[in-house]
């Protein structure tokens, strides 16, 4: 359960994270590997296919991308192609965590959450 987010901070199952996170359908949480996108595009605000591939280790029905407090992160078209046939939702992180929490009991949800801009 994602309990809340504020600029630079997200709380998941009582643990505080001060970095972008990936939440897998199994409940596992890990740090987002945003340097993979940053090396290629000069910014971590573009979610590159090479980065997204790192998170596709568990099967899922829905990919929820929290685009940040102000919505700066975007999924590149080439990244969308990797998850063709899956439901993909991109929205600012505060709204994305509400959707993630609402869906996780009904579907297998993979969440990628940017917690700053």
MOPAC internal coordinates of N, CA, C and O (Angstrom, degrees):
PM7 1SCF
backbone

  N    0.0000 0     0.00 0     0.00 0    0    0    0
  C    1.4515 1     0.00 0     0.00 0    1    0    0
  C    1.5258 1   108.96 1     0.00 0    2    1    0
  O    1.2310 1   121.15 1   -51.10 1    3    2    1
  N    1.3117 1   115.40 1   128.90 1    3    2    1
  C    1.4636 1   119.83 1   175.70 1    5    3    2
  C    1.5228 1   106.64 1   -91.52 1    6    5    3
  O    1.2310 1   121.33 1   -63.31 1    7    6    5
  N    1.3130 1   115.06 1   116.69 1    7    6    5
  C    1.4537 1   120.35 1  -172.24 1    9    7    6
  C    1.5125 1   113.96 1   -87.59 1   10    9    7
  O    1.2310 1   120.01 1   156.35 1   11   10    9
  N    1.3329 1   117.59 1   -23.65 1   11   10    9
  C    1.4517 1   118.57 1   179.38 1   13   11   10
  C    1.5050 1   112.23 1   174.13 1   14   13   11
  O    1.2310 1   121.56 1   -15.43 1   15   14   13
  N    1.3198 1   114.63 1   164.57 1   15   14   13
  C    1.4567 1   121.52 1   177.58 1   17   15   14
  C    1.5209 1   108.52 1  -144.00 1   18   17   15
  O    1.2310 1   121.64 1   -36.92 1   19   18   17
  N    1.3090 1   114.47 1   143.08 1   19   18   17
  C    1.4564 1   121.71 1   170.27 1   21   19   18
  C    1.5270 1   105.21 1  -141.16 1   22   21   19
  O    1.2310 1   120.16 1    -9.22 1   23   22   21
  N    1.3051 1   117.31 1   170.78 1   23   22   21
  C    1.4612 1   120.00 1  -175.57 1   25   23   22
  C    1.5292 1   110.05 1   -55.33 1   26   25   23
  O    1.2310 1   120.40 1   -63.76 1   27   26   25
  N    1.3365 1   116.85 1   116.24 1   27   26   25
  C    1.4618 1   122.59 1   176.98 1   29   27   26
  C    1.5147 1   115.52 1    82.92 1   30   29   27
  O    1.2310 1   120.15 1  -167.84 1   31   30   29
  N    1.3295 1   117.31 1    12.16 1   31   30   29
  C    1.4716 1   119.54 1  -174.41 1   33   31   30
  C    1.5233 1   110.27 1  -155.09 1   34   33   31
  O    1.2310 1   120.57 1   -44.69 1   35   34   33
  N    1.3343 1   116.52 1   135.31 1   35   34   33
  C    1.4545 1   122.11 1   174.87 1   37   35   34
  C    1.5253 1   107.71 1  -137.06 1   38   37   35
  O    1.2310 1   120.70 1   -38.51 1   39   38   37
  N    1.3259 1   116.27 1   141.49 1   39   38   37
  C    1.4608 1   121.64 1  -178.84 1   41   39   38
  C    1.5277 1   108.59 1  -114.97 1   42   41   39
  O    1.2310 1   121.14 1   -58.32 1   43   42   41
  N    1.3398 1   115.42 1   121.68 1   43   42   41
  C    1.4602 1   121.62 1  -178.53 1   45   43   42
  C    1.5221 1   108.21 1  -128.97 1   46   45   43
  O    1.2310 1   120.82 1   -58.28 1   47   46   45
  N    1.3196 1   116.04 1   121.72 1   47   46   45
  C    1.4672 1   122.15 1  -179.72 1   49   47   46
  C    1.5293 1   112.30 1    48.60 1   50   49   47
  O    1.2310 1   121.02 1  -138.82 1   51   50   49
  N    1.3242 1   115.66 1    41.18 1   51   50   49
  C    1.4548 1   120.98 1   177.19 1   53   51   50
  C    1.5197 1   115.51 1    83.94 1   54   53   51
  O    1.2310 1   119.90 1   171.30 1   55   54   53
  N    1.3438 1   117.80 1    -8.70 1   55   54   53
  C    1.4652 1   121.23 1   178.65 1   57   55   54
  C    1.5224 1   109.96 1   -96.99 1   58   57   55
  O    1.2310 1   121.02 1   -42.08 1   59   58   57
  N    1.3235 1   115.65 1   137.92 1   59   58   57
  C    1.4612 1   121.79 1   179.93 1   61   59   58
  C    1.5280 1   109.01 1   -97.17 1   62   61   59
  O    1.2310 1   120.86 1   -49.69 1   63   62   61
  N    1.3304 1   115.96 1   130.31 1   63   62   61
  C    1.4641 1   122.45 1   176.63 1   65   63   62
  C    1.5203 1   107.44 1  -118.72 1   66   65   63
  O    1.2310 1   121.03 1   -45.41 1   67   66   65
  N    1.3313 1   115.64 1   134.59 1   67   66   65
  C    1.4568 1   120.32 1   179.16 1   69   67   66
  C    1.5209 1   109.99 1  -114.29 1   70   69   67
  O    1.2310 1   121.12 1  -139.69 1   71   70   69
  N    1.3232 1   115.46 1    40.31 1   71   70   69
  C    1.4618 1   123.53 1   177.20 1   73   71   70
  C    1.5225 1   107.77 1  -155.82 1   74   73   71
  O    1.2310 1   120.64 1   -17.56 1   75   74   73
  N    1.3147 1   116.39 1   162.44 1   75   74   73
  C    1.4579 1   120.94 1   176.65 1   77   75   74
  C    1.5238 1   109.09 1   -59.06 1   78   77   75
  O    1.2310 1   120.88 1   -33.47 1   79   78   77
  N    1.3344 1   115.92 1   146.53 1   79   78   77
  C    1.4551 1   120.29 1  -176.83 1   81   79   78
  C    1.5210 1   111.89 1  -132.95 1   82   81   79
  O    1.2310 1   122.26 1   -20.32 1   83   82   81
  N    1.3359 1   113.27 1   159.68 1   83   82   81
  C    1.4571 1   122.48 1   170.46 1   85   83   82
  C    1.5257 1   105.59 1  -119.19 1   86   85   83
  O    1.2310 1   120.66 1   -49.56 1   87   86   85
  N    1.3406 1   116.35 1   130.44 1   87   86   85
  C    1.4531 1   121.28 1   177.75 1   89   87   86
  C    1.5301 1   106.97 1  -116.25 1   90   89   87
  O    1.2310 1   121.45 1   -60.59 1   91   90   89
  N    1.3134 1   114.84 1   119.41 1   91   90   89
  C    1.4645 1   121.94 1  -176.05 1   93   91   90
  C    1.5256 1   110.86 1   -87.37 1   94   93   91
  O    1.2310 1   120.29 1   -19.86 1   95   94   93
  N    1.3400 1   117.04 1   160.14 1   95   94   93
  C    1.4654 1   119.97 1   177.79 1   97   95   94
  C    1.5321 1   113.38 1   -55.61 1   98   97   95
  O    1.2310 1   119.91 1   150.08 1   99   98   97
  N    1.3201 1   117.77 1   -29.92 1   99   98   97
  C    1.4707 1   121.62 1   178.88 1  101   99   98
  C    1.5239 1   112.45 1   -73.59 1  102  101   99
  O    1.2310 1   120.10 1   168.01 1  103  102  101
  N    1.3442 1   117.41 1   -11.99 1  103  102  101
  C    1.4584 1   121.69 1  -177.33 1  105  103  102
  C    1.5208 1   113.41 1   100.73 1  106  105  103
  O    1.2310 1   120.82 1   170.86 1  107  106  105
  N    1.3333 1   116.04 1    -9.14 1  107  106  105
  C    1.4712 1   119.93 1   178.62 1  109  107  106
  C    1.5316 1   109.18 1   -63.36 1  110  109  107
  O    1.2310 1   121.05 1   -38.95 1  111  110  109
  N    1.3292 1   115.60 1   141.05 1  111  110  109
  C    1.4632 1   121.72 1   179.39 1  113  111  110
  C    1.5213 1   107.64 1  -122.09 1  114  113  111
  O    1.2310 1   120.80 1   -45.98 1  115  114  113
  N    1.3347 1   116.07 1   134.02 1  115  114  113
  C    1.4604 1   119.37 1   175.11 1  117  115  114
  C    1.5205 1   110.00 1  -141.26 1  118  117  115
  O    1.2310 1   121.48 1   -16.49 1  119  118  117
  N    1.3163 1   114.77 1   163.51 1  119  118  117
  C    1.4621 1   121.43 1   177.98 1  121  119  118
  C    1.5246 1   109.38 1   -68.79 1  122  121  119
  O    1.2310 1   120.58 1   -42.74 1  123  122  121
  N    1.3121 1   116.49 1   137.26 1  123  122  121
  C    1.4580 1   121.42 1   175.02 1  125  123  122
  C    1.5215 1   108.93 1   -66.66 1  126  125  123
  O    1.2310 1   120.45 1   -43.91 1  127  126  125
  N    1.3297 1   116.74 1   136.09 1  127  126  125
  C    1.4677 1   122.92 1  -178.82 1  129  127  126
  C    1.5264 1   109.75 1   -90.69 1  130  129  127
  O    1.2310 1   121.09 1  -122.13 1  131  130  129
  N    1.3183 1   115.53 1    57.87 1  131  130  129
  C    1.4635 1   120.71 1  -171.58 1  133  131  130
  C    1.5246 1   114.25 1   -68.27 1  134  133  131
  O    1.2310 1   120.30 1   163.37 1  135  134  133
  N    1.3292 1   117.03 1   -16.63 1  135  134  133
  C    1.4629 1   119.34 1   177.54 1  137  135  134
  C    1.5290 1   111.01 1   -62.96 1  138  137  135
  O    1.2310 1   119.89 1   154.80 1  139  138  137
  N    1.3250 1   117.82 1   -25.20 1  139  138  137
  C    1.4717 1   120.75 1   178.54 1  141  139  138
  C    1.5257 1   110.62 1   -64.37 1  142  141  139
  O    1.2310 1   120.37 1   140.64 1  143  142  141
  N    1.3121 1   116.90 1   -39.36 1  143  142  141
  C    1.4651 1   121.05 1   176.86 1  145  143  142
  C    1.5200 1   111.03 1   -76.09 1  146  145  143
  O    1.2310 1   120.85 1   140.39 1  147  146  145
  N    1.3322 1   115.99 1   -39.61 1  147  146  145
  C    1.4661 1   120.31 1  -176.94 1  149  147  146
  C    1.5260 1   111.73 1   -64.23 1  150  149  147
  O    1.2310 1   119.91 1   140.44 1  151  150  149
  N    1.3377 1   117.78 1   -39.56 1  151  150  149
  C    1.4672 1   120.73 1   179.16 1  153  151  150
  C    1.5295 1   111.82 1   -60.82 1  154  153  151
  O    1.2310 1   120.57 1   143.69 1  155  154  153
  N    1.3148 1   116.52 1   -36.31 1  155  154  153
  C    1.4677 1   120.87 1  -176.02 1  157  155  154
  C    1.5303 1   112.67 1   -85.87 1  158  157  155
  O    1.2310 1   120.11 1   142.76 1  159  158  157
  N    1.3292 1   117.39 1   -37.24 1  159  158  157
  C    1.4680 1   121.13 1  -171.93 1  161  159  158
  C    1.5207 1   114.15 1  -112.37 1  162  161  159
  O    1.2310 1   120.25 1   174.97 1  163  162  161
  N    1.3325 1   117.12 1    -5.03 1  163  162  161
  C    1.4500 1   120.19 1  -178.97 1  165  163  162
  C    1.5217 1   113.32 1    77.75 1  166  165  163
  O    1.2310 1   120.46 1  -177.53 1  167  166  165
  N    1.3167 1   116.73 1     2.47 1  167  166  165
  C    1.4577 1   122.35 1   178.18 1  169  167  166
  C    1.5252 1   108.76 1  -151.50 1  170  169  167
  O    1.2310 1   121.20 1   -29.93 1  171  170  169
  N    1.3038 1   115.30 1   150.07 1  171  170  169
  C    1.4643 1   119.33 1   175.38 1  173  171  170
  C    1.5274 1   110.69 1   -93.01 1  174  173  171
  O    1.2310 1   120.50 1  -171.05 1  175  174  173
  N    1.3294 1   116.65 1     8.95 1  175  174  173
  C    1.4636 1   121.36 1  -179.91 1  177  175  174
  C    1.5210 1   112.71 1   -87.36 1  178  177  175
  O    1.2310 1   120.09 1  -178.94 1  179  178  177
  N    1.3243 1   117.43 1     1.06 1  179  178  177
  C    1.4643 1   122.49 1   175.02 1  181  179  178
  C    1.5209 1   106.80 1  -118.37 1  182  181  179
  O    1.2310 1   120.63 1   -64.65 1  183  182  181
  N    1.3262 1   116.40 1   115.35 1  183  182  181
  C    1.4651 1   120.53 1  -177.12 1  185  183  182
  C    1.5217 1   108.99 1   -82.69 1  186  185  183
  O    1.2310 1   121.38 1   -77.07 1  187  186  185
  N    1.3251 1   114.97 1   102.93 1  187  186  185
  C    1.4613 1   123.96 1  -175.18 1  189  187  186
  C    1.5273 1   111.40 1   -78.05 1  190  189  187
  O    1.2310 1   119.68 1   -29.26 1  191  190  189
  N    1.3383 1   118.21 1   150.74 1  191  190  189
  C    1.4637 1   120.73 1   178.16 1  193  191  190
  C    1.5296 1   113.79 1   -57.79 1  194  193  191
  O    1.2310 1   119.97 1   143.68 1  195  194  193
  N    1.3259 1   117.66 1   -36.32 1  195  194  193
  C    1.4717 1   119.45 1   179.56 1  197  195  194
  C    1.5218 1   110.96 1   -64.08 1  198  197  195
  O    1.2310 1   120.50 1   143.30 1  199  198  197
  N    1.3191 1   116.65 1   -36.70 1  199  198  197
  C    1.4598 1   119.36 1   176.02 1  201  199  198
  C    1.5284 1   109.92 1   -70.02 1  202  201  199
  O    1.2310 1   119.97 1   132.55 1  203  202  201
  N    1.3196 1   117.66 1   -47.45 1  203  202  201
  C    1.4575 1   120.97 1  -177.79 1  205  203  202
  C    1.5319 1   111.68 1   -58.72 1  206  205  203
  O    1.2310 1   120.26 1   142.22 1  207  206  205
  N    1.3250 1   117.11 1   -37.78 1  207  206  205
  C    1.4740 1   120.58 1   178.84 1  209  207  206
  C    1.5252 1   111.74 1   -55.73 1  210  209  207
  O    1.2310 1   120.54 1   148.50 1  211  210  209
  N    1.3259 1   116.57 1   -31.50 1  211  210  209
  C    1.4658 1   121.23 1   179.82 1  213  211  210
  C    1.5241 1   112.77 1   -62.30 1  214  213  211
  O    1.2310 1   120.40 1   157.56 1  215  214  213
  N    1.3261 1   116.84 1   -22.44 1  215  214  213
  C    1.4616 1   121.20 1  -173.80 1  217  215  214
  C    1.5300 1   113.51 1  -103.99 1  218  217  215
  O    1.2310 1   119.99 1  -176.00 1  219  218  217
  N    1.3100 1   117.62 1     4.00 1  219  218  217
  C    1.4589 1   120.63 1  -174.46 1  221  219  218
  C    1.5302 1   112.94 1   -94.88 1  222  221  219
  O    1.2310 1   120.40 1  -149.81 1  223  222  221
  N    1.3204 1   116.84 1    30.19 1  223  222  221
  C    1.4628 1   121.64 1  -177.44 1  225  223  222
  C    1.5295 1   113.56 1   -80.20 1  226  225  223
  O    1.2310 1   119.88 1   162.29 1  227  226  225
  N    1.3273 1   117.83 1   -17.71 1  227  226  225
  C    1.4606 1   122.00 1   177.96 1  229  227  226
  C    1.5188 1   108.90 1  -119.14 1  230  229  227
  O    1.2310 1   120.94 1   -37.01 1  231  230  229
  N    1.3228 1   115.81 1   142.99 1  231  230  229
  C    1.4617 1   119.80 1   178.59 1  233  231  230
  C    1.5310 1   108.98 1   -69.44 1  234  233  231
  O    1.2310 1   120.84 1   -34.13 1  235  234  233
  N    1.3107 1   115.99 1   145.87 1  235  234  233
  C    1.4635 1   121.21 1  -178.55 1  237  235  234
  C    1.5145 1   109.91 1  -149.84 1  238  237  235
  O    1.2310 1   121.11 1   -19.80 1  239  238  237
  N    1.3209 1   115.48 1   160.20 1  239  238  237
  C    1.4659 1   122.51 1   177.24 1  241  239  238
  C    1.5225 1   111.63 1  -101.67 1  242  241  239
  O    1.2310 1   121.14 1   144.57 1  243  242  241
  N    1.3438 1   115.43 1   -35.43 1  243  242  241
  C    1.4612 1   121.25 1  -174.48 1  245  243  242
  C    1.5291 1   109.18 1  -131.93 1  246  245  243
  O    1.2310 1   120.94 1   -46.15 1  247  246  245
  N    1.3246 1   115.82 1   133.85 1  247  246  245
  C    1.4586 1   122.03 1   171.51 1  249  247  246
  C    1.5200 1   107.18 1  -104.62 1  250  249  247
  O    1.2310 1   120.63 1   -60.83 1  251  250  249
  N    1.3252 1   116.40 1   119.17 1  251  250  249
  C    1.4622 1   121.84 1   176.61 1  253  251  250
  C    1.5239 1   106.93 1  -108.23 1  254  253  251
  O    1.2310 1   121.01 1   -59.55 1  255  254  253
  N    1.3263 1   115.67 1   120.45 1  255  254  253
  C    1.4610 1   121.40 1   178.77 1  257  255  254
  C    1.5185 1   108.34 1  -109.97 1  258  257  255
  O    1.2310 1   121.23 1   -66.33 1  259  258  257
  N    1.3324 1   115.24 1   113.67 1  259  258  257
  C    1.4601 1   121.04 1   173.57 1  261  259  258
  C    1.5139 1   107.23 1   -83.32 1  262  261  259
  O    1.2310 1   120.39 1   -67.68 1  263  262  261
  N    1.3124 1   116.86 1   112.32 1  263  262  261
  C    1.4611 1   122.31 1  -169.58 1  265  263  262
  C    1.5270 1   114.01 1   -83.84 1  266  265  263
  O    1.2310 1   120.15 1  -172.83 1  267  266  265
  N    1.3298 1   117.32 1     7.17 1  267  266  265
  C    1.4578 1   121.54 1   179.85 1  269  267  266
  C    1.5074 1   110.92 1   108.56 1  270  269  267
  O    1.2310 1   120.98 1   -10.48 1  271  270  269
  N    1.2954 1   115.73 1   169.52 1  271  270  269
  C    1.4638 1   120.77 1  -179.58 1  273  271  270
  C    1.5263 1   110.08 1   -61.63 1  274  273  271
  O    1.2310 1   120.41 1   141.70 1  275  274  273
  N    1.3388 1   116.82 1   -38.30 1  275  274  273
  C    1.4640 1   121.24 1  -179.84 1  277  275  274
  C    1.5248 1   113.41 1  -106.50 1  278  277  275
  O    1.2310 1   119.90 1  -173.75 1  279  278  277
  N    1.3273 1   117.80 1     6.25 1  279  278  277
  C    1.4616 1   121.65 1   174.46 1  281  279  278
  C    1.5173 1   115.85 1    79.12 1  282  281  279
  O    1.2310 1   119.33 1  -146.13 1  283  282  281
  N    1.3152 1   118.88 1    33.87 1  283  282  281
  C    1.4667 1   121.71 1  -175.11 1  285  283  282
  C    1.5332 1   114.74 1   -82.31 1  286  285  283
  O    1.2310 1   119.28 1   153.46 1  287  286  285
  N    1.3287 1   118.99 1   -26.54 1  287  286  285
  C    1.4668 1   121.67 1  -177.87 1  289  287  286
  C    1.5156 1   110.01 1   -78.68 1  290  289  287
  O    1.2310 1   120.39 1   -41.48 1  291  290  289
  N    1.3297 1   116.87 1   138.52 1  291  290  289
  C    1.4673 1   119.83 1   175.69 1  293  291  290
  C    1.5231 1   110.12 1  -136.19 1  294  293  291
  O    1.2310 1   121.43 1   -32.63 1  295  294  293
  N    1.2907 1   114.87 1   147.37 1  295  294  293
  C    1.4577 1   123.18 1   177.21 1  297  295  294
  C    1.5235 1   107.23 1   -85.39 1  298  297  295
  O    1.2310 1   119.97 1   -59.49 1  299  298  297
  N    1.3342 1   117.66 1   120.51 1  299  298  297
  C    1.4653 1   120.66 1   179.71 1  301  299  298
  C    1.5299 1   110.58 1   -66.88 1  302  301  299
  O    1.2310 1   119.87 1   -29.20 1  303  302  301
  N    1.3380 1   117.86 1   150.80 1  303  302  301
  C    1.4610 1   120.59 1   179.21 1  305  303  302
  C    1.5331 1   112.73 1   -54.81 1  306  305  303
  O    1.2310 1   120.43 1   142.84 1  307  306  305
  N    1.3388 1   116.79 1   -37.16 1  307  306  305
  C    1.4625 1   120.06 1   179.18 1  309  307  306
  C    1.5352 1   111.13 1   -66.58 1  310  309  307
  O    1.2310 1   120.78 1   150.19 1  311  310  309
  N    1.3198 1   116.12 1   -29.81 1  311  310  309
  C    1.4644 1   120.64 1   176.93 1  313  311  310
  C    1.5265 1   110.06 1   -71.39 1  314  313  311
  O    1.2310 1   120.71 1   139.47 1  315  314  313
  N    1.3130 1   116.24 1   -40.53 1  315  314  313
  C    1.4713 1   120.50 1   177.39 1  317  315  314
  C    1.5276 1   110.97 1   -57.73 1  318  317  315
  O    1.2310 1   120.71 1   143.45 1  319  318  317
  N    1.3306 1   116.25 1   -36.55 1  319  318  317
  C    1.4677 1   119.97 1   179.82 1  321  319  318
  C    1.5322 1   111.61 1   -60.87 1  322  321  319
  O    1.2310 1   120.18 1   147.89 1  323  322  321
  N    1.3338 1   117.27 1   -32.11 1  323  322  321
  C    1.4660 1   121.32 1   178.90 1  325  323  322
  C    1.5226 1   112.61 1   -64.07 1  326  325  323
  O    1.2310 1   120.47 1   152.08 1  327  326  325
  N    1.3156 1   116.70 1   -27.92 1  327  326  325
  C    1.4619 1   120.78 1  -176.50 1  329  327  326
  C    1.5314 1   111.52 1  -113.83 1  330  329  327
  O    1.2310 1   121.32 1  -154.16 1  331  330  329
  N    1.3193 1   115.08 1    25.84 1  331  330  329
  C    1.4635 1   120.25 1   178.52 1  333  331  330
  C    1.5264 1   109.09 1   -57.12 1  334  333  331
  O    1.2310 1   120.79 1   -43.71 1  335  334  333
  N    1.3196 1   116.09 1   136.29 1  335  334  333
  C    1.4609 1   121.19 1  -177.83 1  337  335  334
  C    1.5235 1   112.90 1    93.12 1  338  337  335
  O    1.2310 1   120.51 1   169.70 1  339  338  337
  N    1.3207 1   116.63 1   -10.30 1  339  338  337
  C    1.4691 1   121.35 1   176.47 1  341  339  338
  C    1.5227 1   108.12 1  -103.20 1  342  341  339
  O    1.2310 1   120.85 1   -27.09 1  343  342  341
  N    1.3063 1   115.98 1   152.91 1  343  342  341
  C    1.4592 1   120.13 1   174.07 1  345  343  342
  C    1.5252 1   107.98 1   -75.06 1  346  345  343
  O    1.2310 1   120.30 1   -47.61 1  347  346  345
  N    1.3272 1   117.04 1   132.39 1  347  346  345
  C    1.4637 1   122.19 1  -179.74 1  349  347  346
  C    1.5239 1   108.33 1  -127.06 1  350  349  347
  O    1.2310 1   121.09 1   -51.88 1  351  350  349
  N    1.3276 1   115.52 1   128.12 1  351  350  349
  C    1.4535 1   120.78 1   179.13 1  353  351  350
  C    1.5223 1   108.07 1  -127.97 1  354  353  351
  O    1.2310 1   120.65 1   -52.32 1  355  354  353
  N    1.3292 1   116.36 1   127.68 1  355  354  353
  C    1.4637 1   122.86 1   175.44 1  357  355  354
  C    1.5270 1   107.84 1  -118.25 1  358  357  355
  O    1.2310 1   121.01 1   -51.51 1  359  358  357
  N    1.3198 1   115.68 1   128.49 1  359  358  357
  C    1.4651 1   120.01 1   177.72 1  361  359  358
  C    1.5210 1   108.57 1  -161.20 1  362  361  359
  O    1.2310 1   120.09 1   -18.43 1  363  362  361
  N    1.3399 1   117.44 1   161.57 1  363  362  361
  C    1.4570 1   118.88 1   177.57 1  365  363  362
  C    1.5389 1   110.94 1   -52.51 1  366  365  363
  O    1.2310 1   121.08 1   -35.40 1  367  366  365
  N    1.3111 1   115.54 1   144.60 1  367  366  365
  C    1.4609 1   121.69 1  -172.23 1  369  367  366
  C    1.5321 1   114.52 1   -53.59 1  370  369  367
  O    1.2310 1   118.24 1   137.23 1  371  370  369
  N    1.3269 1   120.96 1   -42.77 1  371  370  369
  C    1.4703 1   117.93 1   179.32 1  373  371  370
  C    1.5316 1   112.95 1   -56.95 1  374  373  371
  O    1.2310 1   120.09 1   138.96 1  375  374  373
  N    1.3280 1   117.44 1   -41.04 1  375  374  373
  C    1.4624 1   120.87 1   178.30 1  377  375  374
  C    1.5325 1   110.84 1   -74.52 1  378  377  375
  O    1.2310 1   120.57 1   144.96 1  379  378  377
  N    1.3305 1   116.51 1   -35.04 1  379  378  377
  C    1.4655 1   121.35 1  -178.68 1  381  379  378
  C    1.5270 1   111.99 1   -64.08 1  382  381  379
  O    1.2310 1   120.40 1   142.95 1  383  382  381
  N    1.3259 1   116.83 1   -37.05 1  383  382  381
  C    1.4657 1   117.99 1  -179.77 1  385  383  382
  C    1.5282 1   110.85 1   -69.41 1  386  385  383
  O    1.2310 1   120.14 1   146.36 1  387  386  385
  N    1.3206 1   117.34 1   -33.64 1  387  386  385
  C    1.4755 1   120.25 1   176.31 1  389  387  386
  C    1.5196 1   109.90 1   -64.32 1  390  389  387
  O    1.2310 1   120.43 1   135.58 1  391  390  389
  N    1.3327 1   116.78 1   -44.42 1  391  390  389
  C    1.4593 1   120.74 1   178.17 1  393  391  390
  C    1.5283 1   110.33 1   -63.44 1  394  393  391
  O    1.2310 1   120.46 1   133.12 1  395  394  393
  N    1.3290 1   116.73 1   -46.88 1  395  394  393
  C    1.4646 1   121.93 1   179.51 1  397  395  394
  C    1.5283 1   110.37 1   -54.81 1  398  397  395
  O    1.2310 1   120.42 1   129.45 1  399  398  397
  N    1.3188 1   116.81 1   -50.55 1  399  398  397
  C    1.4696 1   120.87 1  -179.91 1  401  399  398
  C    1.5234 1   111.82 1   -61.13 1  402  401  399
  O    1.2310 1   120.31 1   142.20 1  403  402  401
  N    1.3182 1   117.00 1   -37.80 1  403  402  401
  C    1.4617 1   120.81 1  -179.58 1  405  403  402
  C    1.5115 1   113.60 1   -70.76 1  406  405  403
  O    1.2310 1   120.30 1   148.98 1  407  406  405
  N    1.3151 1   117.04 1   -31.02 1  407  406  405
  C    1.4705 1   121.25 1  -176.98 1  409  407  406
  C    1.5203 1   114.16 1   -89.45 1  410  409  407
  O    1.2310 1   119.79 1   154.61 1  411  410  409
  N    1.3265 1   118.00 1   -25.39 1  411  410  409
  C    1.4639 1   120.42 1  -167.18 1  413  411  410
  C    1.5181 1   114.48 1   -63.11 1  414  413  411
  O    1.2310 1   119.37 1   158.85 1  415  414  413
  N    1.3196 1   118.81 1   -21.15 1  415  414  413
  C    1.4635 1   120.24 1   177.09 1  417  415  414
  C    1.5221 1   112.64 1   -87.79 1  418  417  415
  O    1.2310 1   120.39 1   168.40 1  419  418  417
  N    1.3352 1   116.85 1   -11.60 1  419  418  417
  C    1.4590 1   121.42 1  -177.81 1  421  419  418
  C    1.5259 1   112.92 1  -107.00 1  422  421  419
  O    1.2310 1   120.84 1   149.05 1  423  422  421
  N    1.3334 1   116.00 1   -30.95 1  423  422  421
  C    1.4621 1   121.24 1  -174.58 1  425  423  422
  C    1.5188 1   109.82 1  -138.28 1  426  425  423
  O    1.2310 1   121.50 1   -14.97 1  427  426  425
  N    1.3375 1   114.73 1   165.03 1  427  426  425
  C    1.4733 1   119.92 1   173.38 1  429  427  426
  C    1.5240 1   106.71 1   -84.15 1  430  429  427
  O    1.2310 1   120.85 1   -64.42 1  431  430  429
  N    1.3327 1   115.98 1   115.58 1  431  430  429
  C    1.4567 1   120.99 1  -173.17 1  433  431  430
  C    1.5206 1   110.16 1  -117.30 1  434  433  431
  O    1.2310 1   121.24 1   -50.17 1  435  434  433
  N    1.3237 1   115.23 1   129.83 1  435  434  433
  C    1.4571 1   123.51 1   172.30 1  437  435  434
  C    1.5239 1   106.52 1  -103.62 1  438  437  435
  O    1.2310 1   120.50 1   -54.52 1  439  438  437
  N    1.3200 1   116.64 1   125.48 1  439  438  437
  C    1.4630 1   120.14 1  -178.64 1  441  439  438
  C    1.5167 1   111.33 1  -119.08 1  442  441  439
  O    1.2310 1   121.22 1   -45.35 1  443  442  441
  N    1.3230 1   115.27 1   134.65 1  443  442  441
  C    1.4682 1   122.41 1   173.83 1  445  443  442
  C    1.5240 1   105.82 1  -121.91 1  446  445  443
  O    1.2310 1   120.69 1   -59.41 1  447  446  445
  N    1.3303 1   116.29 1   120.59 1  447  446  445
  C    1.4602 1   119.97 1  -171.71 1  449  447  446
  C    1.5239 1   112.01 1  -124.77 1  450  449  447
  O    1.2310 1   121.50 1   -62.03 1  451  450  449
  N    1.3458 1   114.73 1   117.97 1  451  450  449
  C    1.4607 1   123.10 1   172.54 1  453  451  450
  C    1.5179 1   105.52 1   -89.20 1  454  453  451
  O    1.2310 1   119.72 1   -51.00 1  455  454  453
  N    1.3387 1   118.14 1   129.00 1  455  454  453
  C    1.4595 1   119.16 1  -171.78 1  457  455  454
  C    1.5266 1   114.70 1  -111.55 1  458  457  455
  O    1.2310 1   120.47 1  -175.51 1  459  458  457
  N    1.3211 1   116.71 1     4.49 1  459  458  457
  C    1.4679 1   117.92 1   173.13 1  461  459  458
  C    1.5187 1   107.58 1  -111.78 1  462  461  459
  O    1.2310 1   120.00 1    45.90 1  463  462  461
  N    1.3063 1   117.61 1  -134.10 1  463  462  461
  C    1.4633 1   121.27 1  -172.67 1  465  463  462
  C    1.5132 1   111.68 1   -58.06 1  466  465  463
  O    1.2310 1   120.10 1   180.00 1  467  466  465

